[in-house]
Amino acid sequence: MPLKGTALLREINQKNILDYIRTHEPCSRKEIAQALKVSKNTVSLIVEQLLKQNMIAESGIKEPIGAGRPKVLLRLRPDALQTIGLMVQQDNISYIVLDFQLNELEEGSVSIKSQSVLDEVINLSKNLASRFHKAKGIGIAIPGIVDPTRGYVYQSANLNWKDVDLKKILSTEVKVPVEVFNNVKIAAERGKETVKPKLRSSFFYIRIGEGIGGAYVADNQVMNGNSWTAGEIGHLSVASHGPICKCGQKGCLEKIISMEAFREFLQSLSYTPSDKNDMDLTKLAKQDHRVHQEIEEYGNYLGRALVQVIHLLNPQEIVIEAPYNQIYEFQEKTISSAKQRTLSDAFAQTKIVFSKEFYSPAKGAAVSILLNS
């Protein structure tokens, strides 16, 4: 039954207090009350309850400057809770387990050995839940169209899923709460979360891999849209005479510059990379000028897509995570292509970042379980 009235307010206050301690520890009751604009009595009552539940601990005293009573400092107890995150792909599932302070306890991946990806998800979830007894829940990142409020996967082309009620299925198999997210959106929202997250008013995250996904985050909240497809930059048409995409359009960005498209290009040159996840693009580009030119042209197409992102959403920052980032000319071409087609003031005030760091969907799913549920 949903909480109402004072019970709901108390839960909100408790969550806010825990979040404040996590990002400002060690801190005192007075500091919490002042920062959150909550009465000292409310803070004291919630803190005492959290101490009894072993969620937090007192950790020393801060002597006052001048007159006044010493302040008792508070910290989270890292071993109070755990959280589990999974990222499901066609051929493997990666996972991560974090403690209450977002420290990594375990990370790994398992290969999909059976014909059923769903069976592997169930088996891994049950295994992790049985080993980590303090797990608050399991967050699962899925490539595809996902309704996170229901945990329902409407479609995942990569997994060959359609209308899979994943949360309901797993809830009958696993004894801890389960939440389901789109992999790119949850990576953007929480995938680089640290104890003190970077504060940005808005940014647009682009992930180039087997497909291309995007996510718009404003005020630290991901925008899902009415049909949970907000941010689907991969299906912007950037070439009117381009190849037909699986969505039916011509010249979709995903059809032209995804890693799947790049491997098709390599095959046309008779290259056969042994491991699709371990291609040295810098080496390939140096060896063959045709490869270098192809990746540079990918930047031209990406820049065309960025124009629409900048004009429609006007984000403070655009973060691009792509294997092509290691090629400088790809970055250069992306920027010049976007600049050429974008209103000058809008372009000048948009920061474009080619990320060297990985935004982890598995970590994002785990963090979201801990902070939001």
C-alpha positions, 0 to 999 in steps of 0.5 A, spaced: 500 500 500 502 506 498 505 511 503 501 517 505 501 523 509 506 523 515 508 516 513 510 519 506 513 525 508 518 521 513 520 516 508 522 522 504 526 526 509 529 519 511 532 518 504 534 525 503 538 525 510 541 518 508 543 522 501 546 528 505 550 523 509 553 519 503 555 526 500 557 530 506 560 525 511 562 526 516 557 531 518 552 533 524 545 533 525 545 540 525 548 541 519 543 536 516 537 540 519 540 547 516 542 544 509 535 540 508 531 546 511 528 540 516 527 541 523 532 539 528 527 535 532 525 531 525 532 530 524 534 527 531 528 522 530 530 520 524 537 519 525 536 515 532 532 510 528 537 510 523 542 508 528 538 503 531 537 500 524 545 500 524 544 504 517 549 509 520 554 510 525 557 516 530 564 517 528 567 522 533 566 529 535 567 536 531 569 541 536 566 548 535 570 554 533 569 558 539 563 557 544 558 552 543 557 544 544 561 539 540 558 536 534 557 528 534 559 526 527 555 521 523 557 516 517 554 511 513 555 504 515 558 501 508 556 494 510 549 496 512 546 494 505 548 492 498 545 493 491 546 489 485 546 491 477 546 487 471 547 489 464 544 484 459 547 483 452 546 478 447 552 474 448 553 475 456 551 479 462 555 483 466 554 484 473 556 489 479 555 489 487 556 495 491 556 496 498 552 502 502 557 507 500 557 505 493 564 501 493 565 495 489 564 489 492 564 484 486 564 485 478 564 480 473 560 477 467 557 470 465 557 468 458 550 466 455 551 458 454 543 456 453 539 458 448 534 462 453 537 469 455 532 470 460 534 463 463 541 466 464 538 472 467 534 468 472 539 464 474 544 469 475 540 473 479 538 468 484 545 466 484 547 473 486 541 474 491 543 468 495 550 470 496 549 477 498 544 477 503 544 484 504 542 486 497 536 491 497 535 489 490 537 488 483 537 493 477 537 490 470 539 494 464 536 492 458 538 494 451 531 496 448 524 500 449 523 499 457 518 502 461 521 502 468 515 504 472 512 497 470 519 493 469 516 491 462 520 490 456 516 492 450 522 491 445 529 489 444 532 487 438 538 485 440 535 480 445 530 478 440 525 480 445 518 483 445 513 484 450 517 481 456 514 483 463 521 482 466 520 485 473 514 480 474 517 474 471 523 475 476 519 477 482 517 470 482 524 467 482 528 472 486 526 474 493 529 481 493 526 487 489 527 487 482 527 494 477 528 494 470 531 500 466 533 501 459 541 500 458 543 507 455 538 511 460 540 508 466 548 509 464 547 516 463 543 517 469 547 513 474 553 510 470 558 514 473 555 515 480 560 517 485 559 519 492 559 526 490 556 526 483 558 531 478 552 536 478 550 539 471 543 542 469 542 538 463 546 533 458 545 529 453 549 522 453 550 518 446 553 511 446 555 508 440 556 500 440 552 495 437 547 500 436 546 507 438 542 510 444 541 516 447 539 519 453 537 526 455 538 528 463 535 534 466 536 536 473 539 529 475 533 526 472 533 522 465 527 523 461 523 517 458 518 520 454 511 518 453 513 512 450 519 511 453 523 512 447 526 519 448 533 520 446 533 515 441 538 519 437 540 512 433 534 513 429 535 520 426 535 520 419 542 523 417 542 521 410 536 521 405 539 516 400 542 512 405 541 505 407 534 502 409 534 501 417 530 496 420 525 501 423 524 502 415 527 509 414 533 511 410 539 513 412 538 512 420 544 514 424 545 507 427 545 504 420 550 508 418 555 509 424 554 503 429 559 498 430 555 493 426 555 498 420 563 498 421 564 491 421 560 490 415 564 495 412 571 491 414 568 485 411 567 489 405 575 490 405 576 483 407 578 484 414 575 479 419 577 481 426 577 475 431 574 479 437 568 484 435 569 487 442 577 488 442 578 491 435 584 496 435 581 502 431 587 506 431 592 500 428 586 499 423 586 506 421 594 507 420 594 500 416 589 502 411 587 509 409 580 507 407 578 505 414 581 512 417 576 515 412 570 511 413 571 513 421 572 520 419 566 520 415 562 517 421 564 524 425 560 528 419 554 524 420 554 524 428 555 532 427 549 532 423 545 528 428 548 533 434 545 539 430 538 536 432 539 535 439 542 542 440 536 545 437 531 541 440 534 540 447 539 545 448 543 541 453 549 544 457 553 538 455 553 533 450 557 526 452 559 521 446 562 515 448 564 511 442 570 506 440 571 511 434 573 516 440 580 514 439 581 517 432 582 524 433 579 526 426 573 523 428 572 528 434 574 533 429 569 532 424 564 531 429 565 538 431 566 541 425 560 538 422 555 540 427 558 547 428 557 548 420 549 546 421 548 549 428 546 556 430 552 559 432 550 562 439 547 555 441 553 551 438 558 556 442 554 554 449 554 547 448 560 543 451 561 537 447 565 531 450 568 525 447 568 521 454 574 516 455 571 513 461 565 508 461 558 509 463 556 503 466 549 500 465 550 495 470 553 500 475 547 505 474 542 500 475 545 498 482 546 505 484 539 507 482 536 501 486 540 504 492 538 511 491 531 511 489 527 504 491 
